[in-house]
Amino acid sequence: MELTKNIIFKIQSGDFDDRLLDIYVDENVLDYQKERYIKAIKKYEELYGEGEVEIYSAPGRSEVGGNHTDHQRGQVLACGLNLDVIAIVSKTDDNIIKIVSDDYNIKDINVNDLSKKDSEENTSESLIRGVAKRLKDEGYTVGGFKTFMTSDVLRGSGMSSSAAFEVAIGTIISGLFNNMEISPVFIAQASQYAENVYFGKPSGLMDQMASSVGSLVNIDFKDTKNPVIKKVDVDFAKFSHSLCIVDTKGSHADLTPEYAAVPIDMKKVAAYFGKEVLREVDEDEFYANISDIREKVGDRPVVRAMHFFFDHNTVTKEVNALEAGDFEEFKKHISASGNSSFKYLQNVYPASDVANQGLSVGLGVSERILAGKGAVRVHGGGFAGTIQAFVPNDMVSEYREEMDKLFGEGSCHVLKVRKYGGMKVL
């Protein structure tokens, strides 16, 4: 731990420049991050006074490949981004977790009572209580702390601000009370538990895993208790392309039923074969029985299952292309994945609101601008939110200008893959 005033002085003096550049990758954001950290520390001092603190970080994530495959125990390709939650933290002796997140004062959580509260569903309190409960049940020490958190992970962006928040909680508990010995994989699993059981959202494990582990990773969820994680060592910059995430400004409000319907539909097809998830179903057997499956469960579950089989297999092709240094082949698979999401997964706009199709418009305009030179697809859970594009560097300015013109200033974000997941910054 170090005194808040000393940390501010060292940041202002440039002592932490190398550390911040190592975390956030892009020297163009260094001044922004220094100012952001100083503001966060000063806000902590306003709330709790000067004192010794530690600083933690958990990144947002980008799903590069495997759209809605994780909840069926499929494969994904995902990465941590250089947008994150940061937390200025100090340990307390009162067993109370006290969190102020930006301007929102979250209700205190007493670690002596981590039982599920029905009244807390869909709240930040449920996520804190759920993560702490899962870690405590596994035998880890959980205690009280006070923190100010701030996030630049865009909410409703498909970058999973909720997963970053959950992973930040788990990482803080790991650092303050367990010598940073809780594995990133288990922190991700505890975070998913909190979201599924306490918050009430049936999410898969990809968001939390990508945030907790960081880097560009190929994750196979065949065994969810022991997922196979393979880091893919690639620098997008050497291919002269940038990763762009475009916020189409669609609202995620009231879309939980749309998200929940995706795994429900897929599991209907799995149940036809007496299985729990589609990963357990043979693809050839699925197609051999497709006529009867349509009759038994309906067409939408069938086409969503078609997407799962296609995109699960596409992840391997994407990884192979990247490892072979064939970026053109990689882009073809990204485009094919996006095509499958639109046609078969059908998560580009909600069936309940066909009049608003910002994602569809953004995808169409992106394809026109890129003219086959880049790749674009729906990003994250879909139905609203963001699109992902791999854009040639010499087209980034034009692409960003056109997207900002379409969806408003600051809609297009040019981001970097960061090599760290949930971490103790200092």
Phi, psi and chi 1 to 4 in degrees:
 res  aa     phi    psi   chi1   chi2   chi3   chi4
   1 MET       -  152.9  -74.5 -164.5  174.0      -
   2 GLU  -142.7  150.4 -169.7  160.2   -2.8      -
   3 LEU   -63.6  140.4  -72.5  170.8      -      -
   4 THR   -57.7  -43.4   49.4      -      -      -
   5 LYS   -65.7  -32.8   63.5 -179.5 -179.4 -179.5
   6 ASN   -69.0  -38.3  -68.6  -14.2      -      -
   7 ILE   -65.4  -43.1  -61.4  173.4      -      -
   8 ILE   -59.6  -45.1  -69.7  174.1      -      -
   9 PHE   -60.7  -43.6  175.7   77.2      -      -
  10 LYS   -67.0  -37.0  -71.0  179.9  178.9  179.5
  11 ILE   -64.8  -46.3  -67.5  173.6      -      -
  12 GLN   -63.3  -31.5  -69.3  171.8  -27.6      -
  13 SER   -82.5   -6.7  -58.6      -      -      -
  14 GLY    87.7    6.8      -      -      -      -
  15 ASP   -64.7  -25.9  -69.2    0.8      -      -
  16 PHE  -102.7    8.8  -70.1  142.8      -      -
  17 ASP   -57.8  -46.0  -77.0    7.7      -      -
  18 ASP   -64.2  -39.3  -71.6  -15.4      -      -
  19 ARG   -63.9  -45.8  176.8   66.4  164.5  159.6
  20 LEU   -67.8  -38.1  -66.4  175.2      -      -
  21 LEU   -66.4  -36.7 -173.3   57.0      -      -
  22 ASP   -62.8  -37.1 -175.4   41.2      -      -
  23 ILE   -78.4  -46.3  -64.9  169.7      -      -
  24 TYR   -99.4   -3.6  -63.6  100.9      -      -
  25 VAL    72.1  -45.4 -171.8      -      -      -
  26 ASP   -97.8  116.5 -172.8   -7.3      -      -
  27 GLU   -65.2  -19.0   62.4 -177.9   10.8      -
  28 ASN   -68.9  -18.6  -67.0  -42.2      -      -
  29 VAL  -104.6    5.9  -56.8      -      -      -
  30 LEU   -62.3  -48.7 -176.0   57.3      -      -
  31 ASP   -61.9  -39.9  -72.4  -17.5      -      -
  32 TYR   -60.7  -44.7  158.0   74.5      -      -
  33 GLN   -67.9  -38.7  -69.9  -64.7  -11.8      -
  34 LYS   -61.3  -45.9  -69.2  170.1   68.9  172.5
  35 GLU   -63.5  -40.1 -178.7 -179.5   -0.7      -
  36 ARG   -63.0  -44.6  177.7  175.7  175.3 -121.3
  37 TYR   -65.0  -42.3  -88.8   71.2      -      -
  38 ILE   -63.4  -43.8  -70.3  169.7      -      -
  39 LYS   -60.8  -41.1  -76.2 -177.0  177.0  178.8
  40 ALA   -65.4  -41.5      -      -      -      -
  41 ILE   -66.0  -41.8  -64.8  167.0      -      -
  42 LYS   -65.0  -35.4  -72.0 -177.3  176.1  178.6
  43 LYS   -67.1  -39.1 -179.4   65.2  176.0  179.6
  44 TYR   -58.7  -45.2  172.7   93.6      -      -
  45 GLU   -62.3  -38.4  -70.2  178.8  -28.2      -
  46 GLU   -61.5  -39.3  -71.9  178.1   18.7      -
  47 LEU   -78.4  -42.9  -67.6  165.9      -      -
  48 TYR  -124.2   -7.5  -51.2  115.9      -      -
  49 GLY    90.8  167.2      -      -      -      -
  50 GLU   -67.3  155.7  -66.2 -177.7    5.4      -
  51 GLY   166.6 -175.8      -      -      -      -
  52 GLU   -82.6  136.5  -68.2 -172.3  -28.5      -
  53 VAL  -140.5  164.8  -62.3      -      -      -
  54 GLU  -120.2  158.5  -64.5  178.7   -3.5      -
  55 ILE  -124.3  132.5  -59.5 -179.8      -      -
  56 TYR  -123.8  159.2  -66.4   83.7      -      -
  57 SER  -145.0  144.6  161.5      -      -      -
  58 ALA  -141.8  128.1      -      -      -      -
  59 PRO   -85.0  158.1   33.2  -36.7      -      -
  60 GLY   -71.4  172.1      -      -      -      -
  61 ARG  -132.8  156.3   71.0   98.1  177.9  106.2
  62 SER  -122.0  129.6  179.5      -      -      -
  63 GLU   -86.5  112.9  163.5 -146.2  -66.9      -
  64 VAL   -87.2  -39.0  179.3      -      -      -
  65 GLY  -150.0  149.1      -      -      -      -
  66 GLY    92.6   73.7      -      -      -      -
  67 ASN   -88.2  113.2 -165.8 -151.0      -      -
  68 HIS    58.9   41.8  -80.2  -81.2      -      -
  69 THR  -105.2  -21.5   54.4      -      -      -
  70 ASP   -65.6  -39.1   57.4  -29.6      -      -
  71 HIS   -72.3   -7.8   49.0   67.7      -      -
  72 GLN  -105.8   16.7  -61.5  -57.8  -63.6      -
  73 ARG    63.6   35.3  -60.8 -175.3 -164.2  160.2
  74 GLY   -92.5 -164.8      -      -      -      -
  75 GLN   -99.2  152.7  -71.5 -167.8   90.8      -
  76 VAL  -138.9  159.4  -59.1      -      -      -
  77 LEU  -123.7  118.2 -179.6   62.2      -      -
  78 ALA  -143.0  165.4      -      -      -      -
  79 CYS  -147.8  154.1   64.9      -      -      -
  80 GLY   -82.0  146.3      -      -      -      -
  81 LEU  -111.0  165.0  -63.8  169.9      -      -
  82 ASN   -88.6   36.9   59.6  -18.9      -      -
  83 LEU  -119.4  140.9  -62.4  175.7      -      -
  84 ASP  -156.9  170.4   65.1  -14.8      -      -
  85 VAL   -93.3  131.2  171.8      -      -      -
  86 ILE  -117.8  146.1   59.5  171.8      -      -
  87 ALA  -132.1  125.6      -      -      -      -
  88 ILE   -94.8  117.5  -42.7  -58.7      -      -
  89 VAL  -132.6  146.0 -172.8      -      -      -
  90 SER  -141.0  147.6   60.9      -      -      -
  91 LYS   -77.0  147.3 -172.7 -170.9  -61.3 -172.9
  92 THR  -125.6  169.4   61.3      -      -      -
  93 ASP  -107.4   10.2  -62.7  -37.3      -      -
  94 ASP  -104.1    5.7   56.5    8.0      -      -
  95 ASN    61.8   22.0  -72.8  -37.7      -      -
  96 ILE  -109.4  129.1  -60.1  -63.3      -      -
  97 ILE   -93.4  114.7  -63.9  175.9      -      -
  98 LYS  -117.3  119.0 -176.7  174.0 -175.8   58.9
  99 ILE  -128.1  127.0  -61.3  174.8      -      -
 100 VAL  -109.6  121.8  176.3      -      -      -
 101 SER  -112.1  109.4  180.0      -      -      -
 102 ASP    51.1 -118.3  -72.0  -49.0      -      -
 103 ASP  -100.5   11.2  -68.2  -34.3      -      -
 104 TYR  -105.5  120.5 -178.5   55.2      -      -
 105 ASN   -90.7  101.4 -166.3   -1.7      -      -
 106 ILE   -73.9  144.7  -61.7  168.8      -      -
 107 LYS   -64.6  143.3  -66.4  177.5 -177.5  176.7
 108 ASP   -62.7  145.4  -67.1   -8.5      -      -
 109 ILE  -116.6  124.2  -57.6  -64.9      -      -
 110 ASN   -90.3  119.8 -170.5  -38.2      -      -
 111 VAL   -70.4   -8.2  -58.1      -      -      -
 112 ASN   -79.5  -10.8  -66.7  -40.4      -      -
 113 ASP  -133.8   93.3  178.1   13.6      -      -
 114 LEU  -110.9   20.0  -63.3  176.8      -      -
 115 SER   -70.1  153.4   59.9      -      -      -
 116 LYS   -67.2  134.4 -177.2  179.7 -178.0  -63.4
 117 LYS  -114.0  116.2  -45.9  -68.2 -177.3 -174.3
 118 ASP   -58.5  -32.6  -69.1  -17.9      -      -
 119 SER   -68.8  -16.2   61.5      -      -      -
 120 GLU   -94.8   -1.2  -71.9 -178.1   -9.7      -
 121 GLU   -55.1  141.5  -78.5 -164.3   -0.3      -
 122 ASN    67.3   27.0  -63.3  -61.8      -      -
 123 THR  -126.1  162.2   67.6      -      -      -
 124 SER   -63.3  -34.5  -60.7      -      -      -
 125 GLU   -58.7  -38.5  -71.4   82.5   -0.4      -
 126 SER   -65.5  -35.9   69.8      -      -      -
 127 LEU   -68.2  -43.2  -63.9  177.0      -      -
 128 ILE   -62.1  -49.3  -59.2  163.2      -      -
 129 ARG   -63.6  -39.2 -157.0 -177.6  -63.8  -88.5
 130 GLY   -68.6  -43.4      -      -      -      -
 131 VAL   -62.4  -47.8  170.5      -      -      -
 132 ALA   -61.0  -40.7      -      -      -      -
 133 LYS   -62.1  -45.8  170.1   66.4  171.4  173.9
 134 ARG   -66.4  -39.7 -173.4   69.1 -171.6   90.2
 135 LEU   -67.1  -41.4  -64.6  179.0      -      -
 136 LYS   -65.5  -41.3 -170.5  172.6 -175.4  177.9
 137 ASP   -62.7  -27.7  -76.3   -8.6      -      -
 138 GLU   -82.6   -2.6 -167.2   65.1   14.1      -
 139 GLY   100.2    4.5      -      -      -      -
 140 TYR   -83.0  153.8  -68.1  109.1      -      -
 141 THR   -78.1  132.9  -59.0      -      -      -
 142 VAL  -127.3  128.5  175.8      -      -      -
 143 GLY  -138.4 -171.2      -      -      -      -
 144 GLY   -87.6  150.8      -      -      -      -
 145 PHE  -158.5  162.1   59.9   87.3      -      -
 146 LYS  -124.7  140.3   56.1 -172.1  178.7 -176.4
 147 THR  -152.0  150.6  178.4      -      -      -
 148 PHE  -110.3  126.5  171.6   69.7      -      -
 149 MET  -113.1  146.4  -71.1 -175.6  173.1      -
 150 THR  -141.3  146.3 -175.7      -      -      -
 151 SER  -132.5  139.2  173.8      -      -      -
 152 ASP  -114.1   16.1   60.4    4.2      -      -
 153 VAL   -77.3  120.3 -178.0      -      -      -
 154 LEU   -65.5  125.1  -55.6  174.0      -      -
 155 ARG   -72.7  139.3  -66.4 -180.0 -179.3  176.8
 156 GLY    70.2   20.4      -      -      -      -
 157 SER   -99.3   -6.2   65.3      -      -      -
 158 GLY    81.1    3.0      -      -      -      -
 159 MET   -93.9   -1.9  -61.3  177.9 -157.8      -
 160 SER    63.9   69.8 -158.5      -      -      -
 161 SER   -65.3  -31.3   56.0      -      -      -
 162 SER   -67.2  -41.2   60.5      -      -      -
 163 ALA   -64.2  -40.5      -      -      -      -
 164 ALA   -61.8  -39.7      -      -      -      -
 165 PHE   -63.9  -47.3  177.5   77.5      -      -
 166 GLU   -61.8  -45.4  -64.8  152.5   11.8      -
 167 VAL   -65.5  -35.8  168.7      -      -      -
 168 ALA   -60.6  -42.9      -      -      -      -
 169 ILE   -60.6  -48.3  -63.0  -61.6      -      -
 170 GLY   -62.9  -38.2      -      -      -      -
 171 THR   -70.6  -37.8  -53.9      -      -      -
 172 ILE   -60.8  -46.8  -70.4  168.2      -      -
 173 ILE   -62.9  -38.6  -68.1  172.0      -      -
 174 SER   -62.1  -44.2 -179.4      -      -      -
 175 GLY   -74.7  -44.9      -      -      -      -
 176 LEU   -72.1  -36.2  -73.0 -178.4      -      -
 177 PHE  -121.1  -10.8  -55.2  103.7      -      -
 178 ASN  -134.9   23.8  -61.8  -82.8      -      -
 179 ASN    54.0   32.0  -59.8  -49.1      -      -
 180 MET    57.6   33.0  -72.2  -60.8  -71.5      -
 181 GLU   -98.5   -2.2  -67.5  176.2   -4.6      -
 182 ILE   -79.4  127.4  -54.1  178.3      -      -
 183 SER   -67.6  145.4   76.3      -      -      -
 184 PRO   -55.8  -33.7  -25.6   34.8      -      -
 185 VAL   -64.2  -44.7  169.7      -      -      -
 186 PHE   -71.5  -34.5 -171.4   69.9      -      -
 187 ILE   -59.5  -41.1  -72.1  174.7      -      -
 188 ALA   -63.3  -42.8      -      -      -      -
 189 GLN   -65.8  -39.0  -68.7  166.9  -27.2      -
 190 ALA   -65.5  -35.8      -      -      -      -
 191 SER   -67.6  -42.7  -61.7      -      -      -
 192 GLN   -63.5  -40.8 -176.2 -158.9   23.3      -
 193 TYR   -56.3  -45.8  169.1   83.6      -      -
 194 ALA   -60.9  -42.3      -      -      -      -
 195 GLU   -71.1  -40.1 -167.1  154.5  -42.5      -
 196 ASN   -73.4  -49.8  -69.5  174.1      -      -
 197 VAL   -89.6  -43.9  177.5      -      -      -
 198 TYR   -90.3  -43.9  -83.4   57.0      -      -
 199 PHE   -79.5  -34.0 -172.0   84.7      -      -
 200 GLY    93.8   24.4      -      -      -      -
 201 LYS  -115.6  125.4 -178.6  179.0  178.2 -179.0
 202 PRO   -81.3   63.3   30.7  -35.1      -      -
 203 SER   -82.1  158.1   67.6      -      -      -
 204 GLY   -80.2 -162.2      -      -      -      -
 205 LEU  -106.5   -6.3 -173.9   53.7      -      -
 206 MET   -62.4  -46.6  177.1 -175.8   62.6      -
 207 ASP   -56.7  -50.9  -65.2   -6.9      -      -
 208 GLN   -67.0  -38.5  -66.3   84.4   -2.6      -
 209 MET   -67.1  -44.1 -165.3   67.2   73.8      -
 210 ALA   -63.8  -38.5      -      -      -      -
 211 SER   -69.6  -40.6  178.3      -      -      -
 212 SER   -75.7  -36.4 -168.3      -      -      -
 213 VAL   -89.3  -38.2  172.6      -      -      -
 214 GLY    75.4 -174.7      -      -      -      -
 215 SER    65.9 -169.9 -175.7      -      -      -
 216 LEU   -99.5  118.2  178.7   65.7      -      -
 217 VAL  -131.6  139.6  -72.9      -      -      -
 218 ASN   -96.8  118.5  173.9 -156.9      -      -
 219 ILE  -117.5  128.4  -50.4  171.1      -      -
 220 ASP  -108.6  117.4 -171.3  -26.3      -      -
 221 PHE   -97.3   22.5  -69.0  110.4      -      -
 222 LYS   -53.3  -43.8 -175.1  175.1 -176.9  179.2
 223 ASP  -112.1  100.4  179.2   -4.5      -      -
 224 THR   -66.2  -23.0   54.0      -      -      -
 225 LYS   -76.9  -26.5  -69.6 -175.6  178.8  179.4
 226 ASN  -135.5   66.3  -61.6  -73.5      -      -
 227 PRO   -63.1  145.1   23.0  -32.6      -      -
 228 VAL   -89.1  119.3  177.1      -      -      -
 229 ILE  -115.6  123.7  -57.9  169.2      -      -
 230 LYS  -124.9  119.7  171.9 -173.3  174.2 -177.3
 231 LYS   -75.9  134.0  -68.4 -162.1  174.2 -175.4
 232 VAL  -104.3  110.0 -177.8      -      -      -
 233 ASP   -84.0   96.9 -171.8   14.9      -      -
 234 VAL  -147.9  142.7   61.6      -      -      -
 235 ASP  -113.6  107.4  179.3    6.2      -      -
 236 PHE   -58.4  -28.7  -73.4  120.6      -      -
 237 ALA   -60.9  -33.2      -      -      -      -
 238 LYS   -70.7  -15.3   76.1  177.5 -177.1 -179.7
 239 PHE   -93.7    6.3  -62.4  116.0      -      -
 240 SER    59.2   37.1  -59.9      -      -      -
 241 HIS  -128.3  154.2  -79.6   67.5      -      -
 242 SER  -119.0  148.5  -66.8      -      -      -
 243 LEU   -89.3  117.7  170.0   61.3      -      -
 244 CYS  -115.4  132.9  -63.0      -      -      -
 245 ILE  -115.1  124.6  -57.0  -65.9      -      -
 246 VAL  -111.3  122.1 -179.8      -      -      -
 247 ASP   -86.4  110.9 -177.0    1.6      -      -
 248 THR   -84.4    2.6   66.1      -      -      -
 249 LYS    67.9   19.7  -54.2  -61.2  173.7   65.3
 250 GLY   -77.6  145.7      -      -      -      -
 251 SER   -87.2  138.9  172.1      -      -      -
 252 HIS   -91.4    1.9  -78.6   77.6      -      -
 253 ALA   -60.7  136.4      -      -      -      -
 254 ASP    64.7   20.7  -58.3  -39.1      -      -
 255 LEU  -101.4    0.7  -71.6 -179.9      -      -
 256 THR   -54.7  -40.7  -64.9      -      -      -
 257 PRO   -61.7  -33.5  -25.2   36.4      -      -
 258 GLU   -66.6  -44.6  -64.2  -81.4    0.2      -
 259 TYR   -64.7  -43.9  -63.6  123.3      -      -
 260 ALA   -64.0  -29.9      -      -      -      -
 261 ALA   -67.5  -26.3      -      -      -      -
 262 VAL   -63.8  -57.6  174.7      -      -      -
 263 PRO   -63.9  -32.6   18.9  -29.9      -      -
 264 ILE   -61.5  -46.3  -71.3  171.1      -      -
 265 ASP   -61.8  -46.0  -81.0  -11.2      -      -
 266 MET   -63.4  -38.3  -70.3 -177.0  178.2      -
 267 LYS   -71.2  -23.7  -72.8 -177.5  177.3 -178.0
 268 LYS   -62.6  -40.6  -74.2  178.7 -179.2  177.4
 269 VAL   -69.2  -42.2  175.8      -      -      -
 270 ALA   -59.5  -41.4      -      -      -      -
 271 ALA   -64.3  -29.9      -      -      -      -
 272 TYR   -56.4  -34.6  172.3   90.0      -      -
 273 PHE   -95.7    7.5  -66.7   96.6      -      -
 274 GLY    75.1   24.0      -      -      -      -
 275 LYS  -113.4  163.2  -54.2  -63.9 -176.1 -178.0
 276 GLU   -85.6  -41.2 -177.1 -176.7   -7.0      -
 277 VAL  -135.7  164.7  -68.5      -      -      -
 278 LEU   -68.3  -24.0  -73.5  174.6      -      -
 279 ARG   -59.9  -25.3 -179.6   62.9  179.2  -88.4
 280 GLU   -86.4   -4.3  -60.3  172.3  -24.1      -
 281 VAL   -99.4  135.7  175.8      -      -      -
 282 ASP   -74.7  127.8 -179.0   84.4      -      -
 283 GLU   -61.2  -42.9 -177.4  178.4   -1.8      -
 284 ASP   -64.0  -36.8  -69.2  -24.2      -      -
 285 GLU   -66.9  -36.9 -162.6  175.3  -18.5      -
 286 PHE   -58.5  -51.1  162.7   73.9      -      -
 287 TYR   -68.4  -30.6  -81.7  102.7      -      -
 288 ALA   -66.9  -25.0      -      -      -      -
 289 ASN  -111.3   14.1  -70.1  -84.8      -      -
 290 ILE   -62.4  -33.9 -162.4  166.6      -      -
 291 SER   -63.7  -44.3  179.3      -      -      -
 292 ASP   -70.7  -36.0 -168.4   49.0      -      -
 293 ILE   -62.4  -43.6  -59.7  170.0      -      -
 294 ARG   -54.9  -44.6  -71.6 -176.7   63.5 -159.9
 295 GLU   -66.9  -37.0 -176.3  178.4  -27.5      -
 296 LYS   -79.9  -41.1  -66.4  -67.7 -163.3  -57.4
 297 VAL  -120.3  -10.8  -55.9      -      -      -
 298 GLY   100.9  169.4      -      -      -      -
 299 ASP   -79.2  -38.1  -77.2  -14.8      -      -
 300 ARG   -63.6  -43.5 -168.3  174.1   72.4  170.0
 301 PRO   -58.6  -34.2  -27.9   37.0      -      -
 302 VAL   -66.1  -48.0  166.7      -      -      -
 303 VAL   -70.1  -31.2  -67.2      -      -      -
 304 ARG   -69.4  -34.1  -76.5  179.3  163.0  169.2
 305 ALA   -66.7  -38.5      -      -      -      -
 306 MET   -57.1  -42.7  -69.3  167.5   66.3      -
 307 HIS   -62.2  -45.0  166.0   78.4      -      -
 308 PHE   -56.1  -51.0  168.0   80.5      -      -
 309 PHE   -60.5  -41.1  -70.5  118.2      -      -
 310 PHE   -66.3  -49.5  177.3   84.2      -      -
 311 ASP   -74.5  -33.1 -136.9   27.0      -      -
 312 HIS   -58.2  -44.2  166.7   71.2      -      -
 313 ASN   -73.5  -31.1  -67.3  -35.7      -      -
 314 THR   -65.2  -32.0  -62.5      -      -      -
 315 VAL   -56.1  -44.7  170.1      -      -      -
 316 THR   -60.7  -40.7  -61.1      -      -      -
 317 LYS   -65.5  -38.7  -63.4  174.9 -177.5  177.7
 318 GLU   -64.5  -45.5  -68.8  167.9  -13.4      -
 319 VAL   -62.5  -45.1  171.9      -      -      -
 320 ASN   -60.8  -40.5  -70.4  -16.8      -      -
 321 ALA   -65.1  -43.5      -      -      -      -
 322 LEU   -63.8  -44.5  -73.1  173.3      -      -
 323 GLU   -67.8  -24.7  -69.3 -177.4  -26.9      -
 324 ALA   -86.4   -3.9      -      -      -      -
 325 GLY    73.6   20.2      -      -      -      -
 326 ASP  -101.0   86.1 -169.5  -17.2      -      -
 327 PHE   -72.7  -29.9 -156.7   70.9      -      -
 328 GLU   -63.6  -41.3  -67.9  -56.1  -50.5      -
 329 GLU   -66.2  -40.5 -176.8   70.6   10.2      -
 330 PHE   -57.8  -45.2  168.1   75.0      -      -
 331 LYS   -63.8  -35.3  -71.7 -168.4  -63.7 -177.7
 332 LYS   -61.2  -40.7  -71.7  178.4 -175.9  177.1
 333 HIS   -71.4  -35.2  -66.0  -51.1      -      -
 334 ILE   -61.2  -46.3  -69.2  -67.1      -      -
 335 SER   -63.3  -40.9  -63.6      -      -      -
 336 ALA   -65.3  -38.4      -      -      -      -
 337 SER   -62.3  -43.9  172.1      -      -      -
 338 GLY   -63.1  -38.9      -      -      -      -
 339 ASN   -62.5  -41.9 -176.5   49.4      -      -
 340 SER   -65.8  -40.1  178.7      -      -      -
 341 SER   -60.7  -43.1  -69.3      -      -      -
 342 PHE   -68.6  -47.7 -155.4  147.9      -      -
 343 LYS   -81.9  -39.8  -70.1 -162.1  -58.5 -173.2
 344 TYR  -109.1  -45.6  -55.7  123.0      -      -
 345 LEU   -69.9  -35.1 -177.3   59.0      -      -
 346 GLN    59.7   53.7  -60.4  178.7    1.8      -
 347 ASN  -120.8   28.3   69.3  -30.2      -      -
 348 VAL   -90.2  -28.4  170.6      -      -      -
 349 TYR  -148.9  151.3   56.6   88.6      -      -
 350 PRO   -76.2  142.1   24.7  -31.4      -      -
 351 ALA   -62.9  -22.6      -      -      -      -
 352 SER   -81.9   -7.4   58.0      -      -      -
 353 ASP  -150.1   68.0 -172.4   15.9      -      -
 354 VAL   -72.7  -13.3  -62.9      -      -      -
 355 ALA   -73.0  -25.9      -      -      -      -
 356 ASN  -107.7  110.7  -67.1  -58.5      -      -
 357 GLN  -133.8   58.6  -63.9 -165.9   30.3      -
 358 GLY   -60.1  -39.6      -      -      -      -
 359 LEU   -62.7  -43.4  -74.9  174.9      -      -
 360 SER   -60.4  -44.4  -55.2      -      -      -
 361 VAL   -62.6  -46.2  174.0      -      -      -
 362 GLY   -61.9  -40.2      -      -      -      -
 363 LEU   -64.8  -42.9  -69.6  167.5      -      -
 364 GLY   -65.0  -44.8      -      -      -      -
 365 VAL   -66.9  -38.6  172.9      -      -      -
 366 SER   -60.8  -44.7  -66.7      -      -      -
 367 GLU   -62.6  -36.1  -71.7 -178.5  -11.0      -
 368 ARG   -67.6  -42.8 -176.8  175.1 -174.2  -84.2
 369 ILE   -66.4  -46.9  -64.1  167.7      -      -
 370 LEU   -73.3  -28.5  -63.9  174.4      -      -
 371 ALA    49.7   45.1      -      -      -      -
 372 GLY    82.7   -1.3      -      -      -      -
 373 LYS   -91.5  -14.1  -63.8  176.7 -177.9  177.4
 374 GLY  -129.2 -158.0      -      -      -      -
 375 ALA  -146.3  145.2      -      -      -      -
 376 VAL  -146.3  146.6   62.4      -      -      -
 377 ARG  -160.1  164.5   47.9  158.8  -73.0 -172.3
 378 VAL   -62.8  146.8   61.1      -      -      -
 379 HIS  -118.5  130.4 -179.2 -115.5      -      -
 380 GLY    76.5 -149.0      -      -      -      -
 381 GLY   -64.9  -29.6      -      -      -      -
 382 GLY    87.6 -164.0      -      -      -      -
 383 PHE    71.2  -26.8  -60.9  110.6      -      -
 384 ALA  -166.2  174.3      -      -      -      -
 385 GLY   103.8 -114.7      -      -      -      -
 386 THR  -127.0  159.8   56.6      -      -      -
 387 ILE  -118.1  155.8   58.7  178.1      -      -
 388 GLN  -115.5  135.9  175.2 -169.6   82.0      -
 389 ALA  -136.5  138.9      -      -      -      -
 390 PHE  -102.7  112.3  -69.5   91.9      -      -
 391 VAL  -116.9  130.2 -178.5      -      -      -
 392 PRO   -54.9  138.4  -25.6   34.9      -      -
 393 ASN   -55.3  -35.1  -72.7  -19.0      -      -
 394 ASP   -76.0   -1.8   60.5    0.8      -      -
 395 MET  -113.4   -1.7  -60.9 -179.1   71.9      -
 396 VAL   -62.2  -44.8  168.1      -      -      -
 397 SER   -60.5  -45.5  -66.2      -      -      -
 398 GLU   -64.0  -43.9  175.8 -167.6    0.9      -
 399 TYR   -63.6  -45.9 -176.8   74.1      -      -
 400 ARG   -63.3  -41.3  177.7  156.1   49.8 -176.0
 401 GLU   -60.5  -43.6 -178.8 -180.0  -15.5      -
 402 GLU   -70.6  -38.3  -69.0  -59.6  -42.2      -
 403 MET   -68.6  -40.2  -71.2  -64.0  102.3      -
 404 ASP   -65.9  -34.4  -75.4   -3.5      -      -
 405 LYS   -65.5  -36.9 -172.3 -173.4  -58.1 -178.8
 406 LEU   -77.0  -42.5 -177.1   60.7      -      -
 407 PHE  -116.2   -0.9  -64.1  112.6      -      -
 408 GLY   110.6  153.2      -      -      -      -
 409 GLU   -56.7  133.7 -168.1   68.9   27.0      -
 410 GLY    82.4   12.9      -      -      -      -
 411 SER   -76.7  -30.1  -63.9      -      -      -
 412 CYS   -98.2  122.8 -179.4      -      -      -
 413 HIS  -114.7  123.9  -56.4  -92.1      -      -
 414 VAL   -95.2  113.8 -176.8      -      -      -
 415 LEU  -119.9  167.9  -58.0  174.5      -      -
 416 LYS  -123.9  151.5  -58.1  -72.9 -174.1 -177.6
 417 VAL   -80.3  128.2  177.0      -      -      -
 418 ARG  -104.0  147.3   89.7  173.7 -156.4  177.3
 419 LYS   -83.8   -9.5   58.5 -174.1  175.9 -176.0
 420 TYR  -106.0  142.3  -59.3  109.1      -      -
 421 GLY   -93.5 -138.5      -      -      -      -
 422 GLY   -61.0  132.4      -      -      -      -
 423 MET  -153.2  158.7   65.3 -178.9  -62.7      -
 424 LYS   -92.1  117.1 -178.2  177.7  177.5  179.5
 425 VAL   -75.4  -45.4  177.0      -      -      -
 426 LEU  -165.9      -   57.2   89.8      -      -
